[in-house]
Amino acid sequence: MTPGRDIGRLIEIMAALRDPATGCAWDKEQTFSTIAPYTVEEAHEVADAIARGDMPDLCEELGDLLLQVVFHARMAEEIGVFAFPDVVEAITTKMIRRHPHVFGDADAREAGAAKGFWEKIKAVEKAERRNGQAAGLLDGVTAALPALARAVKLQSKASTVGFDWDDPRAVIAKIREELAEIEAELDRPKNDPERIEDEVGDLLFAIANLARHVGTDPDQALRRTNAKFMRRFGAIEAALASAGRTPAEASLDEMEALWVEAKSAER
């Protein structure tokens, strides 16, 4: 079988890999549950390629992510529930329905431009899935999202009905408040780990909210800081190694001084 630029070739390849008689042993034994972690991993690798600005790698990672979609669709087809064309039809239907201001007639375009129209459409979709039962505004925010991403999604949803601050400085004040509550917990004669965890969670939620208000992706910001920490700690290790020493043999003051040097060198 030869490579191709058409999605049909990828679908054919996956069908061959899953063929009960001649397919790949590993691919044949996979299930939705065993493949799901790979799907999440590939999505993160797409995000990482974007963060690094590596376009050739992004192209490859998008292919890996697309393979995950085809893999799940193939397994669904084998048990007779849906196939890849159904996935395409579902998403094209959804995008057209949710963008009447682009794909509808003049009246639909005017209505679709109104504030909150997107949320109204999604609420109708949720009600249809629940057999007419009304759903809460936040019910559609999946718990499977990474915690920081889900915090931003919850906050963004709530903001659509006006439950939000209109000034980032108000969020900063909330962060100070949450920090004070952590300090108060630490000052107790006997710390309660569960209460401290709650307060740390509140602080992280507030920080995610600040990131949203200033237009920053908190996960991406933390990724950059993680990379920065690795660079600077690596510089500490290199400086100590040149003197025949390791971080375990150095004092905190020595490592802090080397950290400041590495930070200054980057600037």
C-alpha positions in Angstrom: 0.0 0.0 0.0 1.3 3.4 -0.9 1.0 6.7 1.0 -1.6 9.3 -0.2 -2.9 12.8 0.4 -6.5 11.7 0.6 -8.2 10.9 3.9 -9.6 7.8 2.2 -6.1 6.3 2.2 -5.7 6.7 5.9 -9.0 5.1 6.5 -7.9 2.2 4.3 -4.7 1.8 6.2 -6.5 1.7 9.5 -8.9 -0.9 8.2 -5.9 -3.0 7.1 -4.3 -2.6 10.5 -7.4 -3.8 12.2 -8.1 -6.7 9.7 -8.8 -9.8 11.9 -6.7 -12.1 9.7 -3.9 -10.0 8.3 -3.8 -6.9 10.5 -1.2 -5.8 13.1 -1.4 -7.7 16.3 -1.1 -4.6 18.5 -3.7 -2.6 16.6 -6.2 -5.4 16.5 -6.2 -5.8 20.3 -6.8 -2.1 21.1 -10.2 -0.8 22.4 -11.6 2.7 22.9 -10.3 2.6 26.5 -6.8 1.6 25.6 -6.5 4.1 22.8 -8.0 7.1 24.7 -4.7 7.9 26.6 -2.9 8.1 23.3 -5.5 10.5 21.9 -5.0 12.8 24.9 -1.2 12.5 24.5 -1.3 13.4 20.8 -3.4 16.5 21.5 -0.8 17.6 24.0 2.0 17.0 21.5 0.1 19.2 19.0 0.0 21.9 21.6 3.7 21.5 22.3 4.7 21.8 18.6 2.6 25.0 18.5 4.3 26.3 21.6 7.8 25.6 20.1 6.8 27.1 16.7 7.9 23.9 15.0 5.8 23.8 11.9 7.2 20.6 10.4 6.6 18.9 13.7 3.1 20.4 14.0 2.3 18.9 10.6 3.4 15.4 11.8 1.6 15.7 15.2 -1.6 16.8 13.5 -1.3 13.6 11.4 -0.9 11.6 14.6 -4.0 13.2 16.1 -6.0 12.6 12.9 -5.0 9.0 13.1 -6.6 8.8 16.6 -9.9 10.0 15.1 -9.7 7.5 12.3 -8.8 4.7 14.8 -11.8 5.4 17.1 -14.1 5.7 14.1 -12.8 2.4 12.7 -13.5 0.6 16.0 -17.0 2.1 16.1 -17.6 0.9 12.6 -16.6 -2.6 13.5 -19.3 -2.8 16.1 -21.9 -1.1 13.9 -22.4 2.2 15.8 -20.9 4.8 13.4 -18.2 5.3 10.9 -15.8 8.0 9.9 -18.3 9.7 7.4 -20.7 10.0 10.4 -18.1 11.8 12.4 -17.6 14.3 9.5 -21.3 14.7 9.0 -21.8 15.4 12.7 -19.1 18.1 12.9 -20.1 19.8 9.7 -23.8 19.8 10.8 -22.8 21.3 14.1 -20.5 24.0 12.7 -23.2 25.1 10.2 -25.9 25.1 12.9 -23.7 27.1 15.3 -22.7 29.7 12.7 -26.0 31.0 11.3 -24.4 34.4 11.0 -22.1 32.9 8.4 -24.1 30.2 6.7 -27.8 31.3 7.2 -30.1 33.7 5.4 -30.2 37.4 6.2 -32.5 37.0 9.2 -30.3 34.1 10.6 -27.2 36.2 10.1 -28.6 39.1 12.1 -29.9 36.8 14.9 -26.6 34.9 15.0 -24.6 38.1 15.5 -26.5 38.8 18.8 -24.6 38.4 22.1 -25.2 35.0 23.6 -26.6 33.4 20.5 -23.8 30.8 20.5 -24.7 29.7 24.0 -28.4 29.6 23.2 -27.7 27.2 20.3 -25.5 25.0 22.5 -28.2 25.0 25.2 -30.8 23.7 22.7 -28.3 21.0 21.6 -27.8 19.9 25.2 -31.5 19.8 25.9 -32.0 17.7 22.8 -29.4 15.2 24.1 -31.2 15.2 27.5 -34.6 14.5 26.0 -35.8 18.1 26.6 -34.5 18.4 30.1 -32.8 21.7 30.8 -29.0 21.6 31.5 -27.0 23.9 33.6 -24.7 26.4 31.9 -21.6 24.6 33.1 -22.8 21.0 32.6 -21.2 20.8 29.1 -17.7 21.6 30.4 -16.1 18.1 30.4 -14.3 16.9 33.5 -11.8 15.2 31.3 -10.0 18.5 30.5 -6.8 19.3 32.3 -7.6 21.2 35.5 -6.2 24.6 34.4 -8.0 24.4 31.0 -11.2 23.4 32.7 -11.0 26.3 35.1 -10.7 28.8 32.3 -13.6 27.1 30.4 -15.8 27.2 33.5 -15.0 30.9 34.0 -15.6 31.7 30.4 -18.9 30.0 30.4 -20.0 31.9 33.6 -18.9 35.2 32.0 -21.4 34.8 29.2 -24.2 35.6 31.6 -22.3 38.4 33.3 -20.9 36.4 36.3 -17.4 37.9 35.9 -15.2 40.8 37.0 -14.7 43.6 34.4 -11.2 44.5 35.6 -8.1 42.2 36.0 -7.1 44.2 39.1 -10.2 42.8 40.8 -8.9 39.3 40.1 -5.5 40.3 41.5 -7.2 41.4 44.7 -8.9 38.0 44.8 -5.5 36.3 44.4 -4.2 38.3 47.4 -7.3 37.2 49.4 -6.6 33.5 48.5 -3.0 33.8 49.5 -4.0 35.3 52.9 -6.3 32.4 53.4 -3.5 29.9 52.8 -1.3 31.8 55.2 -4.1 31.7 57.8 -4.3 27.9 57.4 -0.5 27.5 57.8 -0.7 29.6 61.0 -3.1 27.2 62.6 -1.5 25.1 65.5 -2.4 22.0 63.5 -2.6 22.1 59.7 -5.5 20.4 58.0 -4.2 19.0 54.7 -7.7 19.0 53.2 -8.3 22.6 54.0 -4.9 23.6 52.7 -5.6 21.7 49.5 -8.9 23.6 49.1 -7.3 26.9 49.6 -4.5 26.1 47.1 -7.1 25.1 44.6 -8.9 28.4 45.1 -5.6 30.2 44.5 -4.9 28.3 41.3 -8.5 28.9 40.1 -8.0 32.7 40.7 -4.7 32.7 38.9 -6.3 30.9 35.9 -8.9 33.6 36.0 -6.3 36.3 35.9 -4.6 34.6 32.9 -8.0 34.6 31.1 -8.6 38.3 31.9 -5.2 39.3 30.5 -5.5 37.1 27.4 -2.9 34.4 28.4 -3.3 30.7 28.3 -2.3 29.6 31.8 -1.2 26.1 30.7 1.0 27.6 28.0 2.4 30.1 30.4 3.2 27.3 32.8 4.8 25.3 30.0 7.1 28.3 29.2 8.0 28.7 32.9 8.7 24.9 33.2 11.1 25.2 30.2 12.7 28.3 31.8 13.2 26.5 35.1 14.8 23.5 33.3 17.2 25.9 31.4 18.3 27.8 34.5 18.6 24.7 36.7 20.7 23.1 33.9 22.9 26.2 34.0 23.4 25.6 37.8 24.3 22.0 37.1 26.8 23.0 34.4 28.5 25.6 36.5 28.9 23.2 39.4 30.1 20.4 37.1 32.8 22.7 35.8 34.1 22.8 39.4 33.8 19.0 39.8 30.7 19.3 42.0 27.0 18.4 41.9 23.9 20.3 43.2 23.7 17.8 46.1 27.1 19.0 47.2 26.2 22.7 47.0 24.4 24.9 49.5 21.1 26.6 48.7 22.8 30.0 48.8 25.4 28.9 46.2 22.7 27.5 43.9 20.6 30.7 44.3 23.6 32.8 43.3 24.1 30.6 40.2 20.4 30.9 39.4 20.6 34.7 39.5 23.6 34.5 37.1 21.7 32.2 34.7 18.7 34.6 34.9 20.9 37.6 34.1 22.6 35.8 31.2 19.2 35.1 29.6 18.3 38.8 29.7 
